[in-house]
């Protein structure tokens, strides 16, 4: 059973991101504030759920949350500032959109760039421990997956409709055959030898 909160006297926003390890597409982050003592039997780390389960849970989260937001940092921005900073910026952008100000941030992972003067806790594998982080994980993942599926229609041949931009063999075969798109992260190792990509 995931925990509903870290403390009982603060309004907590759980934050998580999706797409850090992808070769293409944005990194997406979400921030979610759930009601105190919130319970949901099916809510879990998004990686442990099917796509259909995530889709159904997203509706519940958006209905039940006191506040929620999703934000992106583009592939071009990732190339400019690096993926770690981009993940933090995406979380900051999501937090900027919240309609309620949180008193505490619960961050999935072991590092974070401070946001305003709000205290935060970094929690390794937090999406498997806290409901608000798990909820943010689901919102970020479903938003990003739908975006990559739309981009797959614009740029067929890379398998984004199923690999979501991750470094699968199908994706890399597409890069070899077709080259790169505006959505590829040029600072990532797209292929073992990248000379052919930028000629």
BELDAFEN-V967487 format. One record per pair of residues at least 24 apart in sequence whose C-alpha atoms are under 10 Angstrom apart, sorted by the first residue. I is the first residue (numbers start at 0). GAP is how many residues later the second one is. D is the distance in Angstrom with one decimal. If there is no record, write none. Layout:
# BELDAFEN-V967487
I_GAP_D / I_GAP_D
This chain:
# BELDAFEN-V967487
0_38_9.3 / 0_39_9.3 / 0_40_7.9 / 0_41_9.6 / 0_42_9.2 / 0_43_8.7 / 0_127_9.1 / 0_128_8.0 / 0_129_9.0 / 0_130_9.1 / 1_37_8.7 / 1_38_9.0 / 1_39_9.0 / 1_41_8.1 / 1_42_7.3 / 1_43_9.4 / 1_124_9.5 / 1_125_8.8 / 1_126_6.8 / 1_127_5.0 / 1_128_5.2 / 1_129_5.7 / 1_130_9.3 / 1_131_9.8 / 1_132_8.6 / 2_34_8.7 / 2_35_9.0 / 2_36_8.7 / 2_123_9.9 / 2_125_9.2 / 2_126_6.0 / 2_127_4.8 / 2_128_6.0 / 2_129_8.7 / 2_130_10.0 / 3_30_8.3 / 3_31_8.7 / 3_32_7.1 / 3_33_5.5 / 3_34_5.9 / 3_35_7.0 / 3_36_9.5 / 3_125_8.8 / 3_126_6.0 / 3_127_5.4 / 3_128_7.1 / 3_129_9.7 / 4_29_9.0 / 4_30_9.6 / 4_31_7.3 / 4_32_7.3 / 4_33_8.7 / 4_101_9.1 / 4_124_9.5 / 4_125_6.6 / 4_126_7.5 / 4_127_7.7 / 4_128_9.9 / 5_98_9.2 / 5_99_9.9 / 5_100_8.2 / 5_115_9.1 / 5_124_8.0 / 6_29_9.6 / 6_97_9.1 / 7_28_7.5 / 7_29_8.5 / 8_27_9.1 / 8_94_9.2 / 9_26_9.0 / 9_92_7.8 / 9_93_5.6 / 9_94_6.5 / 9_95_9.8 / 10_24_8.5 / 10_25_7.9 / 10_55_9.9 / 10_89_9.0 / 10_90_8.0 / 10_91_5.2 / 10_92_5.1 / 10_93_6.3 / 10_94_8.7 / 11_24_8.8 / 11_89_9.1 / 11_90_5.5 / 11_91_6.0 / 11_92_4.8 / 11_93_5.7 / 11_94_6.8 / 11_108_9.3 / 11_120_7.9 / 11_121_9.8 / 12_53_9.8 / 12_54_8.6 / 12_55_8.6 / 12_82_8.3 / 12_85_9.2 / 12_87_9.5 / 12_88_8.7 / 12_89_5.8 / 12_90_7.9 / 12_91_6.4 / 12_92_5.0 / 12_93_6.1 / 12_94_8.5 / 12_107_9.4 / 12_119_6.6 / 12_120_7.9 / 12_123_8.9 / 13_54_9.4 / 13_77_9.9 / 13_81_9.7 / 13_88_9.5 / 13_90_8.7 / 13_91_6.0 / 13_92_4.7 / 13_93_6.2 / 13_94_7.9 / 13_106_9.8 / 13_107_9.8 / 13_112_9.0 / 13_113_8.9 / 13_116_7.9 / 13_117_7.9 / 13_118_4.5 / 13_119_4.2 / 13_120_7.8 / 13_121_7.6 / 13_122_6.2 / 13_123_8.8 / 14_53_9.9 / 14_54_9.8 / 14_55_9.8 / 14_73_9.8 / 14_75_9.9 / 14_76_6.6 / 14_77_9.3 / 14_79_8.5 / 14_80_8.4 / 14_90_7.2 / 14_91_6.1 / 14_92_5.0 / 14_93_6.3 / 14_94_9.6 / 14_107_9.8 / 14_111_9.3 / 14_112_9.0 / 14_117_7.5 / 14_118_5.4 / 14_119_8.5 / 14_120_8.6 / 14_121_5.6 / 14_122_7.5 / 14_125_9.3 / 15_54_9.9 / 15_71_8.8 / 15_72_9.5 / 15_74_9.4 / 15_75_7.2 / 15_78_9.9 / 15_90_8.8 / 15_91_6.4 / 15_92_5.4 / 15_93_8.3 / 15_110_8.7 / 15_111_7.6 / 15_116_9.3 / 15_117_6.1 / 15_118_7.8 / 15_119_8.6 / 15_120_5.4 / 15_121_5.2 / 15_122_8.8 / 15_123_8.9 / 15_124_7.2 / 15_125_9.3 / 16_53_9.4 / 16_54_9.4 / 16_55_9.4 / 16_70_6.7 / 16_71_8.8 / 16_73_7.8 / 16_74_7.3 / 16_90_9.5 / 16_91_8.1 / 16_92_9.7 / 16_116_9.6 / 16_119_7.6 / 16_120_6.3 / 16_121_9.2 / 16_122_9.0 / 16_123_5.9 / 16_124_7.6 / 16_127_9.6 / 17_28_9.8 / 17_54_9.7 / 17_69_8.6 / 17_72_10.0 / 17_118_9.6 / 17_119_7.1 / 17_120_8.9 / 17_121_9.1 / 17_122_5.6 / 17_123_5.4 / 17_124_9.0 / 17_125_9.0 / 17_126_7.1 / 17_127_9.1 / 18_64_9.7 / 18_68_9.0 / 18_121_8.8 / 18_122_7.9 / 18_125_7.5 / 18_126_9.1 / 18_145_8.3 / 18_146_8.0 / 18_147_7.8 / 19_58_9.7 / 19_63_6.6 / 19_64_8.0 / 19_66_8.9 / 19_67_7.2 / 19_146_9.1 / 20_62_8.6 / 20_144_8.7 / 20_145_6.6 / 20_146_7.9 / 20_167_9.3 / 21_53_9.8 / 21_61_10.0 / 21_141_9.2 / 21_142_7.7 / 21_143_5.2 / 21_144_4.2 / 21_145_6.3 / 21_146_9.5 / 21_162_8.9 / 21_163_8.3 / 21_166_8.8 / 21_168_9.6 / 22_52_8.8 / 22_141_9.3 / 22_142_5.6 / 22_143_5.7 / 22_144_6.0 / 22_145_9.4 / 22_148_8.7 / 22_149_9.2 / 22_160_8.7 / 22_161_5.9 / 22_162_5.7 / 22_163_8.3 / 22_164_9.2 / 22_165_6.5 / 22_166_7.8 / 22_167_6.3 / 22_168_9.8 / 23_50_9.3 / 23_51_6.7 / 23_124_8.8 / 23_134_9.9 / 23_136_8.8 / 23_140_8.2 / 23_141_4.9 / 23_142_7.3 / 23_143_8.8 / 23_147_9.5 / 23_156_9.1 / 23_157_8.4 / 23_158_8.7 / 23_159_5.3 / 23_160_4.1 / 23_161_5.5 / 23_162_8.8 / 23_164_9.1 / 23_166_9.0 / 24_47_9.5 / 24_48_8.9 / 24_49_6.7 / 24_50_5.6 / 24_51_9.2 / 24_53_9.6 / 24_119_8.4 / 24_120_10.0 / 24_122_8.4 / 24_123_6.9 / 24_126_8.6 / 24_135_9.5 / 24_139_8.2 / 24_140_6.5 / 24_141_9.3 / 24_156_9.8 / 24_157_8.9 / 24_158_5.1 / 24_159_6.3 / 24_160_7.5 / 25_45_9.6 / 25_46_6.0 / 25_47_5.3 / 25_48_4.3 / 25_49_5.1 / 25_50_8.5 / 25_51_8.6 / 25_52_7.8 / 25_57_9.8 / 25_60_9.2 / 25_61_9.6 / 25_64_9.4 / 25_118_7.8 / 25_121_9.1 / 25_122_9.0 / 25_139_9.4 / 25_157_7.7 / 25_158_9.0 / 25_159_8.8 / 26_44_8.6 / 26_45_5.8 / 26_46_5.4 / 26_47_6.7 / 26_48_7.6 / 26_50_9.8 / 26_51_8.0 / 26_56_8.0 / 26_57_9.9 / 26_59_7.2 / 26_60_6.4 / 26_61_9.8 / 26_62_9.6 / 26_63_7.1 / 26_64_9.8 / 26_113_8.9 / 26_114_9.8 / 26_117_7.8 / 27_42_7.1 / 27_43_5.7 / 27_44_4.5 / 27_45_6.5 / 27_46_8.7 / 27_58_9.2 / 27_59_7.5 / 27_61_9.7 / 27_62_6.2 / 27_63_8.0 / 27_65_9.8 / 27_66_9.0 / 27_109_9.7 / 27_111_9.2 / 27_112_5.6 / 27_113_7.6 / 27_114_9.8 / 27_115_7.7 / 27_116_6.3 / 27_117_9.9 / 28_40_8.5 / 28_41_5.7 / 28_42_5.5 / 28_43_6.4 / 28_44_8.6 / 28_57_9.8 / 28_58_7.1 / 28_59_8.5 / 28_60_8.7 / 28_61_5.3 / 28_62_5.1 / 28_63_8.6 / 28_64_8.2 / 28_65_6.5 / 28_66_9.3 / 28_107_7.5 / 28_108_7.9 / 28_109_9.9 / 28_110_8.1 / 28_111_5.2 / 28_112_8.4 / 28_114_9.2 / 28_115_9.0 / 29_38_7.3 / 29_39_5.6 / 29_40_4.3 / 29_41_6.4 / 29_42_8.9 / 29_60_7.9 / 29_61_6.4 / 29_62_9.2 / 29_63_8.8 / 29_64_5.6 / 29_65_7.9 / 29_67_9.9 / 29_68_9.9 / 29_103_8.8 / 29_105_8.5 / 29_106_4.9 / 29_107_6.9 / 29_108_8.5 / 29_109_6.2 / 29_110_5.2 / 29_111_8.9 / 29_113_9.2 / 30_36_8.2 / 30_37_5.6 / 30_38_5.5 / 30_39_6.6 / 30_40_8.8 / 30_59_9.8 / 30_60_7.0 / 30_61_8.9 / 30_62_9.2 / 30_63_5.7 / 30_64_6.0 / 30_65_9.4 / 30_66_8.8 / 30_67_7.6 / 30_74_8.9 / 30_75_9.3 / 30_76_9.3 / 30_101_8.1 / 30_102_7.9 / 30_104_8.3 / 30_105_5.4 / 30_106_8.7 / 30_108_8.5 / 30_109_8.6 / 31_29_8.4 / 31_30_8.9 / 31_33_6.7 / 31_34_7.8 / 31_35_6.0 / 31_36_4.4 / 31_37_6.7 / 31_38_8.9 / 31_62_9.0 / 31_63_8.7 / 31_66_8.2 / 31_70_9.6 / 31_73_9.7 / 31_74_9.7 / 31_99_9.4 / 31_100_5.8 / 31_101_7.4 / 31_102_9.2 / 31_103_6.6 / 31_104_5.5 / 31_105_9.3 / 31_107_8.7 / 32_28_9.6 / 32_31_9.4 / 32_32_5.8 / 32_33_5.5 / 32_34_5.2 / 32_35_6.2 / 32_36_9.4 / 32_65_8.6 / 32_66_9.8 / 32_67_8.2 / 32_68_9.3 / 32_69_7.6 / 32_72_9.5 / 32_98_9.7 / 32_99_6.4 / 32_100_9.2 / 32_102_9.0 / 32_103_8.9 / 33_27_8.2 / 33_28_9.7 / 33_30_7.1 / 33_31_4.6 / 33_32_5.5 / 33_33_7.2 / 33_34_8.5 / 33_97_8.0 / 33_98_6.1 / 33_99_9.8 / 33_101_8.6 / 34_29_7.6 / 34_30_6.5 / 34_31_6.1 / 34_32_9.2 / 34_97_9.4 / 35_30_9.6 / 36_94_9.9 / 37_26_8.9 / 37_27_9.2 / 37_93_8.1 / 37_94_9.1 / 38_92_8.1 / 39_91_8.3 / 42_84_9.9 / 42_85_9.5 / 42_87_9.7 / 42_88_6.9 / 42_89_9.5 / 42_91_6.9 / 42_92_7.1 / 42_95_8.9 / 43_83_7.2 / 43_84_6.3 / 43_85_8.4 / 43_86_8.6 / 43_87_7.2 / 43_88_9.8 / 43_89_9.2 / 43_90_5.6 / 43_91_7.7 / 43_93_8.9 / 43_94_8.5 / 44_80_8.8 / 44_81_8.5 / 44_82_4.9 / 44_83_5.0 / 44_84_8.3 / 44_85_9.0 / 44_86_8.6 / 44_88_8.1 / 44_89_4.9 / 44_90_7.9 / 44_91_9.3 / 44_92_6.7 / 44_93_7.4 / 45_81_7.7 / 45_82_8.7 / 45_87_9.9 / 45_88_6.6 / 45_89_8.1 / 45_90_9.0 / 45_91_5.8 / 45_92_5.1 / 45_93_8.8 / 45_94_9.2 / 45_95_7.2 / 45_96_8.9 / 46_80_9.1 / 46_81_9.4 / 46_87_9.6 / 46_90_8.5 / 46_91_8.6 / 46_94_8.8 / 47_80_9.0 / 48_89_9.1 / 50_87_9.7 / 50_90_9.4 / 50_91_7.9 / 50_94_9.2 / 51_90_9.8 / 52_85_9.6 / 53_81_9.6 / 53_83_9.6 / 53_84_6.0 / 53_85_8.2 / 53_87_8.3 / 53_88_6.8 / 54_83_8.3 / 54_84_8.9 / 54_86_9.7 / 54_87_6.7 / 54_88_9.7 / 56_78_8.3 / 56_81_7.6 / 56_82_8.8 / 56_85_9.9 / 57_77_7.8 / 57_78_9.4 / 57_79_9.9 / 57_80_6.5 / 57_81_6.0 / 57_82_9.7 / 57_83_9.8 / 57_84_7.6 / 57_85_9.5 / 58_80_9.4 / 59_75_9.5 / 60_71_9.4 / 60_74_6.5 / 60_75_8.8 / 60_77_8.8 / 60_78_8.1 / 61_73_9.2 / 61_77_8.6 / 64_67_9.0 / 64_70_9.1 / 65_32_9.3 / 65_33_8.5 / 65_34_7.6 / 66_28_9.9 / 66_30_9.1 / 66_31_5.9 / 66_32_5.9 / 66_33_6.3 / 66_34_9.1 / 66_35_9.5 / 67_26_8.1 / 67_27_8.5 / 67_29_8.0 / 67_30_5.9 / 67_31_7.8 / 67_32_8.9 / 67_64_10.0 / 67_67_9.3 / 67_68_8.1 / 67_71_8.8 / 68_24_8.7 / 68_25_5.2 / 68_26_7.0 / 68_27_8.5 / 68_28_5.9 / 68_29_5.9 / 68_30_8.7 / 68_67_8.6 / 68_70_8.4 / 68_71_9.1 / 69_24_5.1 / 69_25_8.5 / 69_26_9.9 / 69_27_8.0 / 69_28_9.2 / 69_66_8.4 / 69_69_7.1 / 69_70_6.4 / 69_71_10.0 / 69_73_7.8 / 69_74_9.6 / 70_24_8.7 / 70_25_9.3 / 70_26_8.5 / 70_69_8.2 / 70_72_9.2 / 70_73_9.8 / 71_68_9.1 / 71_71_9.6 / 71_72_8.7 / 73_109_7.8 / 73_110_9.6 / 73_111_9.0 / 74_107_8.0 / 74_108_5.7 / 74_109_6.3 / 74_110_5.2 / 74_111_8.2 / 74_112_9.5 / 75_106_8.1 / 75_107_7.6 / 75_108_8.2 / 75_109_6.9 / 75_110_8.2 / 75_111_9.5 / 76_108_9.1 / 77_107_7.1 / 77_108_9.1 / 77_109_8.3 / 77_110_9.6 / 78_105_9.4 / 78_106_6.1 / 78_107_6.5 / 78_108_5.6 / 78_109_8.2 / 79_105_9.9 / 79_106_9.8 / 79_107_8.7 / 81_103_9.9 / 81_105_8.2 / 81_106_9.5 / 82_102_9.6 / 82_104_9.5 / 82_105_9.4 / 83_27_9.1 / 83_28_9.0 / 83_29_9.7 / 84_27_8.8 / 84_28_7.9 / 86_25_8.9 / 86_26_9.5 / 87_24_6.3 / 87_25_6.1 / 87_26_8.8 / 87_27_9.1 / 88_24_8.3 / 88_26_9.5 / 90_24_9.0 / 91_24_9.2 / 104_27_9.9 / 104_28_9.6 / 105_24_8.4 / 105_26_7.9 / 105_27_6.9 / 106_25_9.7 / 106_26_7.2 / 106_29_9.9 / 107_25_6.6 / 107_26_9.0 / 107_28_9.4 / 107_29_8.8 / 147_35_9.9 / 150_32_8.8 / 154_25_9.9 / 154_26_7.7 / 154_27_9.9 / 154_28_9.5 / 166_24_9.2
